[in-house]
Amino acid sequence: MKWTIEYLEDGKIVFVKPAGALTYEESKKLCEEVHALAQKHGAHRYLVDNRGKDIKLSVLEIEKIPDMIKKIGAGPEDRIAVLYHQSSPKILMLEFLGNVLFLRSFRFKIFSDEDKAKMWLKSEE
């Protein structure tokens, strides 16, 4: 899988756009690269554009994601906004991921509108 990662100065946001199917192993590699860029810029806000992407994660793999990203260095000070089409058949999987992350003290929200996602990331709530 390939991906695009860039730092957005406005809002100190790391923007991530995966291409292709997202597996657990690919997710791990992606998160390592994303966190390295975030550390370089002192950023704690992530915008992940998963619109039109296929997520190939099992329920057990989703449950391991909080530990995986915690090991990489992410924590409760980080905000993660994911862009996804609300009509996608994978939306329930993302909502489950959101619940798992919430229970582990991560701030995570799903958006279909990029501007609303950026507003939430920049907010202090």
N, CA, C and O atoms as CSV, one atom per row, in Angstrom:
chain,resi,resn,atom,element,x,y,z
A,1,MET,N,N,0.839,-1.177,0.000
A,1,MET,CA,C,0.000,0.000,0.000
A,1,MET,C,C,0.886,1.243,0.000
A,1,MET,O,O,1.946,1.271,0.626
A,2,LYS,N,N,0.441,2.241,-0.695
A,2,LYS,CA,C,1.146,3.525,-0.719
A,2,LYS,C,C,0.306,4.537,0.034
A,2,LYS,O,O,-0.884,4.327,0.267
A,3,TRP,N,N,0.939,5.636,0.412
A,3,TRP,CA,C,0.224,6.684,1.115
A,3,TRP,C,C,0.930,8.011,0.929
A,3,TRP,O,O,2.093,8.079,0.531
A,4,THR,N,N,0.183,9.071,1.232
A,4,THR,CA,C,0.717,10.421,1.207
A,4,THR,C,C,0.624,10.961,2.626
A,4,THR,O,O,-0.417,10.856,3.274
A,5,ILE,N,N,1.713,11.535,3.098
A,5,ILE,CA,C,1.739,12.152,4.430
A,5,ILE,C,C,2.315,13.540,4.268
A,5,ILE,O,O,3.384,13.708,3.682
A,6,GLU,N,N,1.611,14.539,4.784
A,6,GLU,CA,C,2.143,15.899,4.727
A,6,GLU,C,C,1.766,16.664,5.986
A,6,GLU,O,O,0.766,16.371,6.641
A,7,TYR,N,N,2.586,17.643,6.302
A,7,TYR,CA,C,2.343,18.493,7.458
A,7,TYR,C,C,1.652,19.763,6.996
A,7,TYR,O,O,2.143,20.448,6.098
A,8,LEU,N,N,0.506,20.086,7.607
A,8,LEU,CA,C,-0.238,21.296,7.287
A,8,LEU,C,C,0.051,22.322,8.375
A,8,LEU,O,O,-0.390,22.175,9.515
A,9,GLU,N,N,0.784,23.344,8.015
A,9,GLU,CA,C,1.187,24.375,8.980
A,9,GLU,C,C,-0.028,24.994,9.675
A,9,GLU,O,O,-0.007,25.233,10.882
A,10,ASP,N,N,-1.088,25.250,8.897
A,10,ASP,CA,C,-2.311,25.827,9.459
A,10,ASP,C,C,-2.993,24.793,10.345
A,10,ASP,O,O,-3.614,23.853,9.846
A,11,GLY,N,N,-2.880,24.963,11.627
A,11,GLY,CA,C,-3.491,24.043,12.578
A,11,GLY,C,C,-2.549,22.973,13.100
A,11,GLY,O,O,-2.938,22.160,13.939
A,12,LYS,N,N,-1.307,22.963,12.610
A,12,LYS,CA,C,-0.329,21.943,13.020
A,12,LYS,C,C,-0.932,20.550,12.906
A,12,LYS,O,O,-0.992,19.794,13.876
A,13,ILE,N,N,-1.374,20.234,11.699
A,13,ILE,CA,C,-2.069,18.977,11.426
A,13,ILE,C,C,-1.210,18.110,10.504
A,13,ILE,O,O,-0.637,18.597,9.529
A,14,VAL,N,N,-1.132,16.838,10.825
A,14,VAL,CA,C,-0.497,15.879,9.928
A,14,VAL,C,C,-1.619,15.253,9.108
A,14,VAL,O,O,-2.523,14.616,9.649
A,15,PHE,N,N,-1.541,15.447,7.789
A,15,PHE,CA,C,-2.564,14.944,6.871
A,15,PHE,C,C,-2.081,13.631,6.267
A,15,PHE,O,O,-0.951,13.530,5.787
A,16,VAL,N,N,-2.957,12.628,6.299
A,16,VAL,CA,C,-2.609,11.294,5.838
A,16,VAL,C,C,-3.643,10.830,4.818
A,16,VAL,O,O,-4.847,10.909,5.060
A,17,LYS,N,N,-3.163,10.348,3.684
A,17,LYS,CA,C,-4.079,9.812,2.675
A,17,LYS,C,C,-3.540,8.464,2.187
A,17,LYS,O,O,-2.666,8.407,1.322
A,18,PRO,N,N,-4.084,7.374,2.764
A,18,PRO,CA,C,-3.668,6.049,2.298
A,18,PRO,C,C,-4.268,5.753,0.920
A,18,PRO,O,O,-5.305,6.304,0.552
A,19,ALA,N,N,-3.605,4.884,0.173
A,19,ALA,CA,C,-4.118,4.437,-1.119
A,19,ALA,C,C,-4.134,2.911,-1.107
A,19,ALA,O,O,-3.134,2.275,-0.775
A,20,GLY,N,N,-5.251,2.341,-1.462
A,20,GLY,CA,C,-5.353,0.883,-1.481
A,20,GLY,C,C,-5.971,0.352,-0.203
A,20,GLY,O,O,-6.485,1.106,0.623
A,21,ALA,N,N,-5.911,-0.951,-0.062
A,21,ALA,CA,C,-6.516,-1.618,1.096
A,21,ALA,C,C,-5.639,-1.426,2.340
A,21,ALA,O,O,-4.413,-1.510,2.267
A,22,LEU,N,N,-6.275,-1.174,3.454
A,22,LEU,CA,C,-5.574,-0.910,4.702
A,22,LEU,C,C,-5.636,-2.149,5.596
A,22,LEU,O,O,-6.684,-2.474,6.154
A,23,THR,N,N,-4.491,-2.839,5.723
A,23,THR,CA,C,-4.391,-4.013,6.590
A,23,THR,C,C,-3.752,-3.595,7.910
A,23,THR,O,O,-3.302,-2.457,8.047
A,24,TYR,N,N,-3.710,-4.497,8.873
A,24,TYR,CA,C,-3.119,-4.170,10.176
A,24,TYR,C,C,-1.623,-3.863,10.035
A,24,TYR,O,O,-1.139,-2.871,10.579
A,25,GLU,N,N,-0.899,-4.704,9.314
A,25,GLU,CA,C,0.549,-4.485,9.168
A,25,GLU,C,C,0.843,-3.179,8.436
A,25,GLU,O,O,1.761,-2.449,8.808
A,26,GLU,N,N,0.072,-2.887,7.406
A,26,GLU,CA,C,0.252,-1.623,6.694
A,26,GLU,C,C,-0.107,-0.442,7.595
A,26,GLU,O,O,0.549,0.598,7.554
A,27,SER,N,N,-1.145,-0.608,8.403
A,27,SER,CA,C,-1.539,0.446,9.349
A,27,SER,C,C,-0.411,0.760,10.315
A,27,SER,O,O,-0.157,1.922,10.633
A,28,LYS,N,N,0.254,-0.270,10.772
A,28,LYS,CA,C,1.366,-0.088,11.716
A,28,LYS,C,C,2.497,0.714,11.079
A,28,LYS,O,O,3.009,1.657,11.684
A,29,LYS,N,N,2.891,0.341,9.855
A,29,LYS,CA,C,3.948,1.078,9.152
A,29,LYS,C,C,3.538,2.530,8.923
A,29,LYS,O,O,4.330,3.452,9.117
A,30,LEU,N,N,2.292,2.713,8.510
A,30,LEU,CA,C,1.781,4.058,8.259
A,30,LEU,C,C,1.814,4.891,9.535
A,30,LEU,O,O,2.268,6.035,9.517
A,31,CYS,N,N,1.336,4.328,10.639
A,31,CYS,CA,C,1.316,5.067,11.912
A,31,CYS,C,C,2.716,5.454,12.369
A,31,CYS,O,O,2.909,6.534,12.928
A,32,GLU,N,N,3.690,4.586,12.139
A,32,GLU,CA,C,5.071,4.902,12.515
A,32,GLU,C,C,5.581,6.110,11.730
A,32,GLU,O,O,6.207,7.001,12.303
A,33,GLU,N,N,5.318,6.142,10.437
A,33,GLU,CA,C,5.759,7.276,9.614
A,33,GLU,C,C,5.026,8.559,9.990
A,33,GLU,O,O,5.623,9.633,10.066
A,34,VAL,N,N,3.737,8.429,10.222
A,34,VAL,CA,C,2.920,9.594,10.574
A,34,VAL,C,C,3.385,10.176,11.900
A,34,VAL,O,O,3.537,11.392,12.023
A,35,HIS,N,N,3.610,9.330,12.882
A,35,HIS,CA,C,4.024,9.827,14.194
A,35,HIS,C,C,5.417,10.462,14.145
A,35,HIS,O,O,5.684,11.441,14.842
A,36,ALA,N,N,6.291,9.905,13.325
A,36,ALA,CA,C,7.634,10.496,13.180
A,36,ALA,C,C,7.537,11.917,12.629
A,36,ALA,O,O,8.231,12.812,13.111
A,37,LEU,N,N,6.690,12.134,11.630
A,37,LEU,CA,C,6.515,13.482,11.088
A,37,LEU,C,C,5.872,14.403,12.132
A,37,LEU,O,O,6.256,15.566,12.259
A,38,ALA,N,N,4.906,13.885,12.868
A,38,ALA,CA,C,4.251,14.692,13.905
A,38,ALA,C,C,5.256,15.115,14.970
A,38,ALA,O,O,5.254,16.269,15.398
A,39,GLN,N,N,6.112,14.197,15.399
A,39,GLN,CA,C,7.125,14.528,16.404
A,39,GLN,C,C,8.079,15.600,15.892
A,39,GLN,O,O,8.465,16.502,16.636
A,40,LYS,N,N,8.453,15.500,14.637
A,40,LYS,CA,C,9.367,16.470,14.034
A,40,LYS,C,C,8.804,17.892,14.129
A,40,LYS,O,O,9.559,18.851,14.291
A,41,HIS,N,N,7.477,18.024,14.026
A,41,HIS,CA,C,6.827,19.332,14.037
A,41,HIS,C,C,6.122,19.655,15.357
A,41,HIS,O,O,5.519,20.720,15.487
A,42,GLY,N,N,6.189,18.762,16.321
A,42,GLY,CA,C,5.501,18.987,17.585
A,42,GLY,C,C,3.987,18.984,17.430
A,42,GLY,O,O,3.286,19.689,18.155
A,43,ALA,N,N,3.486,18.201,16.495
A,43,ALA,CA,C,2.048,18.159,16.204
A,43,ALA,C,C,1.361,17.027,16.963
A,43,ALA,O,O,1.949,15.975,17.217
A,44,HIS,N,N,0.102,17.272,17.317
A,44,HIS,CA,C,-0.714,16.259,18.000
A,44,HIS,C,C,-2.085,16.123,17.350
A,44,HIS,O,O,-3.028,15.626,17.965
A,45,ARG,N,N,-2.187,16.570,16.102
A,45,ARG,CA,C,-3.461,16.512,15.396
A,45,ARG,C,C,-3.256,15.781,14.070
A,45,ARG,O,O,-2.326,16.063,13.314
A,46,TYR,N,N,-4.162,14.829,13.816
A,46,TYR,CA,C,-4.030,13.978,12.637
A,46,TYR,C,C,-5.337,13.976,11.857
A,46,TYR,O,O,-6.413,13.810,12.431
A,47,LEU,N,N,-5.235,14.159,10.557
A,47,LEU,CA,C,-6.386,14.090,9.669
A,47,LEU,C,C,-6.120,12.974,8.662
A,47,LEU,O,O,-5.208,13.063,7.839
A,48,VAL,N,N,-6.931,11.926,8.743
A,48,VAL,CA,C,-6.746,10.738,7.906
A,48,VAL,C,C,-7.892,10.674,6.900
A,48,VAL,O,O,-9.058,10.564,7.278
A,49,ASP,N,N,-7.551,10.744,5.633
A,49,ASP,CA,C,-8.562,10.714,4.572
A,49,ASP,C,C,-8.727,9.285,4.066
A,49,ASP,O,O,-7.959,8.816,3.226
A,50,ASN,N,N,-9.738,8.607,4.588
A,50,ASN,CA,C,-10.006,7.227,4.186
A,50,ASN,C,C,-11.185,7.129,3.228
A,50,ASN,O,O,-11.718,6.042,3.010
A,51,ARG,N,N,-11.594,8.257,2.655
A,51,ARG,CA,C,-12.719,8.225,1.720
A,51,ARG,C,C,-12.359,7.371,0.511
A,51,ARG,O,O,-11.342,7.596,-0.146
A,52,GLY,N,N,-13.197,6.401,0.233
A,52,GLY,CA,C,-12.977,5.541,-0.925
A,52,GLY,C,C,-11.944,4.447,-0.715
A,52,GLY,O,O,-11.606,3.739,-1.664
A,53,LYS,N,N,-11.438,4.289,0.483
A,53,LYS,CA,C,-10.441,3.260,0.758
A,53,LYS,C,C,-11.116,2.047,1.393
A,53,LYS,O,O,-12.147,2.165,2.054
A,54,ASP,N,N,-10.518,0.889,1.179
A,54,ASP,CA,C,-11.035,-0.337,1.761
A,54,ASP,C,C,-10.239,-0.653,3.019
A,54,ASP,O,O,-9.009,-0.685,2.994
A,55,ILE,N,N,-10.940,-0.883,4.103
A,55,ILE,CA,C,-10.288,-1.227,5.362
A,55,ILE,C,C,-10.417,-2.734,5.545
A,55,ILE,O,O,-11.523,-3.272,5.594
A,56,LYS,N,N,-9.287,-3.401,5.644
A,56,LYS,CA,C,-9.289,-4.861,5.780
A,56,LYS,C,C,-8.733,-5.234,7.154
A,56,LYS,O,O,-7.655,-5.818,7.267
A,57,LEU,N,N,-9.489,-4.885,8.191
A,57,LEU,CA,C,-9.096,-5.184,9.562
A,57,LEU,C,C,-10.163,-6.050,10.209
A,57,LEU,O,O,-11.358,-5.831,10.010
A,58,SER,N,N,-9.730,-7.023,10.975
A,58,SER,CA,C,-10.676,-7.841,11.736
A,58,SER,C,C,-11.005,-7.120,13.046
A,58,SER,O,O,-10.343,-6.148,13.411
A,59,VAL,N,N,-12.015,-7.596,13.735
A,59,VAL,CA,C,-12.383,-7.024,15.030
A,59,VAL,C,C,-11.212,-7.139,16.000
A,59,VAL,O,O,-10.931,-6.199,16.743
A,60,LEU,N,N,-10.532,-8.272,16.002
A,60,LEU,CA,C,-9.379,-8.456,16.900
A,60,LEU,C,C,-8.245,-7.493,16.561
A,60,LEU,O,O,-7.575,-6.985,17.460
A,61,GLU,N,N,-8.026,-7.241,15.278
A,61,GLU,CA,C,-6.978,-6.287,14.883
A,61,GLU,C,C,-7.361,-4.870,15.302
A,61,GLU,O,O,-6.505,-4.106,15.747
A,62,ILE,N,N,-8.618,-4.518,15.167
A,62,ILE,CA,C,-9.080,-3.193,15.603
A,62,ILE,C,C,-8.853,-3.028,17.099
A,62,ILE,O,O,-8.440,-1.959,17.549
A,63,GLU,N,N,-9.118,-4.065,17.864
A,63,GLU,CA,C,-8.920,-3.988,19.312
A,63,GLU,C,C,-7.451,-3.824,19.692
A,63,GLU,O,O,-7.154,-3.358,20.792
A,64,LYS,N,N,-6.521,-4.200,18.803
A,64,LYS,CA,C,-5.086,-4.052,19.073
A,64,LYS,C,C,-4.547,-2.675,18.682
A,64,LYS,O,O,-3.437,-2.319,19.077
A,65,ILE,N,N,-5.299,-1.909,17.930
A,65,ILE,CA,C,-4.809,-0.619,17.435
A,65,ILE,C,C,-4.433,0.355,18.554
A,65,ILE,O,O,-3.378,0.982,18.451
A,66,PRO,N,N,-5.228,0.523,19.617
A,66,PRO,CA,C,-4.803,1.462,20.667
A,66,PRO,C,C,-3.436,1.123,21.262
A,66,PRO,O,O,-2.625,2.019,21.494
A,67,ASP,N,N,-3.175,-0.154,21.509
A,67,ASP,CA,C,-1.862,-0.541,22.040
A,67,ASP,C,C,-0.757,-0.267,21.030
A,67,ASP,O,O,0.335,0.168,21.395
A,68,MET,N,N,-1.048,-0.525,19.753
A,68,MET,CA,C,-0.062,-0.301,18.709
A,68,MET,C,C,0.308,1.179,18.618
A,68,MET,O,O,1.489,1.521,18.568
A,69,ILE,N,N,-0.699,2.059,18.596
A,69,ILE,CA,C,-0.366,3.477,18.443
A,69,ILE,C,C,0.201,4.063,19.738
A,69,ILE,O,O,0.963,5.029,19.703
A,70,LYS,N,N,-0.168,3.485,20.865
A,70,LYS,CA,C,0.429,3.922,22.136
A,70,LYS,C,C,1.918,3.563,22.168
A,70,LYS,O,O,2.740,4.353,22.633
A,71,LYS,N,N,2.260,2.372,21.675
A,71,LYS,CA,C,3.662,1.936,21.610
A,71,LYS,C,C,4.486,2.859,20.717
A,71,LYS,O,O,5.651,3.134,21.005
A,72,ILE,N,N,3.884,3.329,19.647
A,72,ILE,CA,C,4.565,4.236,18.723
A,72,ILE,C,C,4.810,5.592,19.380
A,72,ILE,O,O,5.767,6.287,19.039
A,73,GLY,N,N,3.944,5.967,20.325
A,73,GLY,CA,C,4.136,7.230,21.034
A,73,GLY,C,C,2.923,8.130,21.085
A,73,GLY,O,O,2.988,9.208,21.676
A,74,ALA,N,N,1.823,7.725,20.488
A,74,ALA,CA,C,0.605,8.541,20.537
A,74,ALA,C,C,-0.045,8.405,21.907
A,74,ALA,O,O,0.127,7.403,22.600
A,75,GLY,N,N,-0.799,9.441,22.283
A,75,GLY,CA,C,-1.428,9.423,23.590
A,75,GLY,C,C,-2.696,10.245,23.629
A,75,GLY,O,O,-3.192,10.687,22.592
A,76,PRO,N,N,-3.223,10.450,24.829
A,76,PRO,CA,C,-4.489,11.169,24.979
A,76,PRO,C,C,-4.428,12.640,24.568
A,76,PRO,O,O,-5.472,13.267,24.387
A,77,GLU,N,N,-3.237,13.199,24.418
A,77,GLU,CA,C,-3.120,14.592,23.966
A,77,GLU,C,C,-3.321,14.713,22.460
A,77,GLU,O,O,-3.467,15.819,21.939
A,78,ASP,N,N,-3.329,13.593,21.766
A,78,ASP,CA,C,-3.490,13.591,20.312
A,78,ASP,C,C,-4.968,13.569,19.924
A,78,ASP,O,O,-5.809,13.019,20.635
A,79,ARG,N,N,-5.260,14.187,18.771
A,79,ARG,CA,C,-6.604,14.155,18.179
A,79,ARG,C,C,-6.493,13.498,16.816
A,79,ARG,O,O,-5.592,13.798,16.033
A,80,ILE,N,N,-7.423,12.599,16.548
A,80,ILE,CA,C,-7.429,11.895,15.271
A,80,ILE,C,C,-8.800,12.083,14.629
A,80,ILE,O,O,-9.816,11.671,15.188
A,81,ALA,N,N,-8.822,12.703,13.460
A,81,ALA,CA,C,-10.056,12.861,12.691
A,81,ALA,C,C,-9.919,12.016,11.430
A,81,ALA,O,O,-8.915,12.088,10.722
A,82,VAL,N,N,-10.943,11.219,11.165
A,82,VAL,CA,C,-10.931,10.359,9.983
A,82,VAL,C,C,-12.057,10.777,9.060
A,82,VAL,O,O,-13.211,10.893,9.472
A,83,LEU,N,N,-11.701,11.003,7.800
A,83,LEU,CA,C,-12.690,11.329,6.771
A,83,LEU,C,C,-13.151,10.040,6.112
A,83,LEU,O,O,-12.339,9.215,5.696
A,84,TYR,N,N,-14.472,9.878,6.023
A,84,TYR,CA,C,-15.037,8.679,5.433
A,84,TYR,C,C,-16.413,8.988,4.906
A,84,TYR,O,O,-17.103,9.854,5.443
A,85,HIS,N,N,-16.829,8.293,3.859
A,85,HIS,CA,C,-18.187,8.468,3.344
A,85,HIS,C,C,-19.165,7.804,4.306
A,85,HIS,O,O,-19.018,6.627,4.635
A,86,GLN,N,N,-20.154,8.554,4.751
A,86,GLN,CA,C,-21.143,8.018,5.703
A,86,GLN,C,C,-21.924,6.843,5.122
A,86,GLN,O,O,-22.442,6.019,5.877
A,87,SER,N,N,-22.018,6.750,3.810
A,87,SER,CA,C,-22.773,5.666,3.184
A,87,SER,C,C,-21.932,4.405,2.970
A,87,SER,O,O,-22.437,3.405,2.460
A,88,SER,N,N,-20.668,4.445,3.351
A,88,SER,CA,C,-19.784,3.310,3.136
A,88,SER,C,C,-20.199,2.114,3.998
A,88,SER,O,O,-20.629,2.291,5.137
A,89,PRO,N,N,-20.072,0.906,3.459
A,89,PRO,CA,C,-20.374,-0.277,4.266
A,89,PRO,C,C,-19.371,-0.481,5.405
A,89,PRO,O,O,-19.639,-1.255,6.324
A,90,LYS,N,N,-18.229,0.193,5.361
A,90,LYS,CA,C,-17.195,0.050,6.402
A,90,LYS,C,C,-17.354,1.071,7.533
A,90,LYS,O,O,-16.532,1.097,8.449
A,91,ILE,N,N,-18.384,1.905,7.489
A,91,ILE,CA,C,-18.543,2.941,8.512
A,91,ILE,C,C,-18.723,2.331,9.901
A,91,ILE,O,O,-18.247,2.893,10.887
A,92,LEU,N,N,-19.401,1.194,9.988
A,92,LEU,CA,C,-19.586,0.548,11.295
A,92,LEU,C,C,-18.252,0.096,11.880
A,92,LEU,O,O,-18.052,0.137,13.094
A,93,MET,N,N,-17.350,-0.333,11.016
A,93,MET,CA,C,-16.019,-0.730,11.477
A,93,MET,C,C,-15.272,0.475,12.049
A,93,MET,O,O,-14.606,0.369,13.079
A,94,LEU,N,N,-15.389,1.614,11.378
A,94,LEU,CA,C,-14.734,2.830,11.880
A,94,LEU,C,C,-15.372,3.295,13.188
A,94,LEU,O,O,-14.673,3.753,14.092
A,95,GLU,N,N,-16.674,3.180,13.290
A,95,GLU,CA,C,-17.346,3.556,14.539
A,95,GLU,C,C,-16.894,2.645,15.673
A,95,GLU,O,O,-16.713,3.105,16.801
A,96,PHE,N,N,-16.712,1.373,15.389
A,96,PHE,CA,C,-16.194,0.442,16.394
A,96,PHE,C,C,-14.784,0.850,16.811
A,96,PHE,O,O,-14.463,0.865,17.999
A,97,LEU,N,N,-13.943,1.183,15.831
A,97,LEU,CA,C,-12.588,1.659,16.139
A,97,LEU,C,C,-12.660,2.902,17.027
A,97,LEU,O,O,-11.910,3.022,17.995
A,98,GLY,N,N,-13.552,3.812,16.698
A,98,GLY,CA,C,-13.716,5.018,17.509
A,98,GLY,C,C,-14.074,4.698,18.945
A,98,GLY,O,O,-13.555,5.319,19.873
A,99,ASN,N,N,-14.965,3.727,19.135
A,99,ASN,CA,C,-15.352,3.325,20.491
A,99,ASN,C,C,-14.184,2.697,21.241
A,99,ASN,O,O,-13.971,2.979,22.420
A,100,VAL,N,N,-13.432,1.847,20.556
A,100,VAL,CA,C,-12.271,1.208,21.177
A,100,VAL,C,C,-11.249,2.268,21.587
A,100,VAL,O,O,-10.705,2.209,22.690
A,101,LEU,N,N,-10.986,3.230,20.714
A,101,LEU,CA,C,-10.032,4.289,21.034
A,101,LEU,C,C,-10.543,5.174,22.171
A,101,LEU,O,O,-9.770,5.558,23.049
A,102,PHE,N,N,-11.832,5.499,22.164
A,102,PHE,CA,C,-12.420,6.316,23.231
A,102,PHE,C,C,-12.248,5.630,24.592
A,102,PHE,O,O,-11.896,6.277,25.578
A,103,LEU,N,N,-12.494,4.344,24.637
A,103,LEU,CA,C,-12.358,3.605,25.900
A,103,LEU,C,C,-10.917,3.565,26.388
A,103,LEU,O,O,-10.663,3.312,27.566
A,104,ARG,N,N,-9.970,3.815,25.482
A,104,ARG,CA,C,-8.551,3.846,25.846
A,104,ARG,C,C,-8.024,5.273,25.939
A,104,ARG,O,O,-6.814,5.496,25.897
A,105,SER,N,N,-8.941,6.249,26.068
A,105,SER,CA,C,-8.624,7.664,26.296
A,105,SER,C,C,-8.048,8.397,25.085
A,105,SER,O,O,-7.380,9.417,25.252
A,106,PHE,N,N,-8.288,7.906,23.888
A,106,PHE,CA,C,-7.883,8.631,22.683
A,106,PHE,C,C,-9.039,9.492,22.193
A,106,PHE,O,O,-10.207,9.130,22.341
A,107,ARG,N,N,-8.698,10.640,21.606
A,107,ARG,CA,C,-9.716,11.521,21.017
A,107,ARG,C,C,-9.776,11.241,19.519
A,107,ARG,O,O,-8.822,11.511,18.789
A,108,PHE,N,N,-10.895,10.702,19.074
A,108,PHE,CA,C,-11.070,10.214,17.710
A,108,PHE,C,C,-12.481,10.529,17.258
A,108,PHE,O,O,-13.441,10.283,17.988
A,109,LYS,N,N,-12.613,11.076,16.047
A,109,LYS,CA,C,-13.933,11.342,15.486
A,109,LYS,C,C,-13.929,11.042,13.997
A,109,LYS,O,O,-12.907,11.156,13.321
A,110,ILE,N,N,-15.106,10.653,13.502
A,110,ILE,CA,C,-15.298,10.387,12.084
A,110,ILE,C,C,-16.061,11.559,11.479
A,110,ILE,O,O,-17.029,12.047,12.062
A,111,PHE,N,N,-15.621,12.002,10.314
A,111,PHE,CA,C,-16.265,13.117,9.616
A,111,PHE,C,C,-16.453,12.772,8.149
A,111,PHE,O,O,-15.684,12.001,7.575
A,112,SER,N,N,-17.474,13.346,7.557
A,112,SER,CA,C,-17.627,13.249,6.104
A,112,SER,C,C,-17.248,14.580,5.450
A,112,SER,O,O,-17.097,14.658,4.231
A,113,ASP,N,N,-17.097,15.616,6.263
A,113,ASP,CA,C,-16.769,16.955,5.769
A,113,ASP,C,C,-15.369,17.350,6.257
A,113,ASP,O,O,-15.121,17.417,7.461
A,114,GLU,N,N,-14.469,17.609,5.321
A,114,GLU,CA,C,-13.081,17.922,5.676
A,114,GLU,C,C,-12.958,19.208,6.487
A,114,GLU,O,O,-12.152,19.272,7.415
A,115,ASP,N,N,-13.741,20.229,6.156
A,115,ASP,CA,C,-13.670,21.491,6.904
A,115,ASP,C,C,-14.101,21.308,8.355
A,115,ASP,O,O,-13.489,21.876,9.260
A,116,LYS,N,N,-15.147,20.522,8.583
A,116,LYS,CA,C,-15.595,20.256,9.958
A,116,LYS,C,C,-14.549,19.465,10.730
A,116,LYS,O,O,-14.345,19.691,11.923
A,117,ALA,N,N,-13.892,18.540,10.049
A,117,ALA,CA,C,-12.830,17.769,10.696
A,117,ALA,C,C,-11.691,18.685,11.125
A,117,ALA,O,O,-11.181,18.571,12.240
A,118,LYS,N,N,-11.297,19.589,10.241
A,118,LYS,CA,C,-10.214,20.516,10.575
A,118,LYS,C,C,-10.618,21.457,11.712
A,118,LYS,O,O,-9.802,21.772,12.578
A,119,MET,N,N,-11.870,21.903,11.709
A,119,MET,CA,C,-12.342,22.766,12.810
A,119,MET,C,C,-12.256,22.029,14.138
A,119,MET,O,O,-11.823,22.606,15.135
A,120,TRP,N,N,-12.661,20.771,14.168
A,120,TRP,CA,C,-12.595,19.990,15.403
A,120,TRP,C,C,-11.140,19.795,15.830
A,120,TRP,O,O,-10.820,19.913,17.013
A,121,LEU,N,N,-10.267,19.501,14.881
A,121,LEU,CA,C,-8.865,19.316,15.215
A,121,LEU,C,C,-8.243,20.578,15.803
A,121,LEU,O,O,-7.422,20.500,16.718
A,122,LYS,N,N,-8.630,21.736,15.282
A,122,LYS,CA,C,-8.068,23.006,15.750
A,122,LYS,C,C,-8.711,23.492,17.043
A,122,LYS,O,O,-8.150,24.355,17.718
A,123,SER,N,N,-9.872,22.960,17.401
A,123,SER,CA,C,-10.593,23.438,18.586
A,123,SER,C,C,-9.878,22.982,19.857
A,123,SER,O,O,-9.009,22.111,19.830
A,124,GLU,N,N,-10.261,23.580,20.931
A,124,GLU,CA,C,-9.649,23.254,22.239
A,124,GLU,C,C,-10.568,22.437,23.123
A,124,GLU,O,O,-10.277,22.249,24.304
A,125,GLU,N,N,-11.680,21.943,22.574
A,125,GLU,CA,C,-12.633,21.176,23.401
A,125,GLU,C,C,-12.032,19.909,23.913
A,125,GLU,O,O,-12.696,19.153,24.620
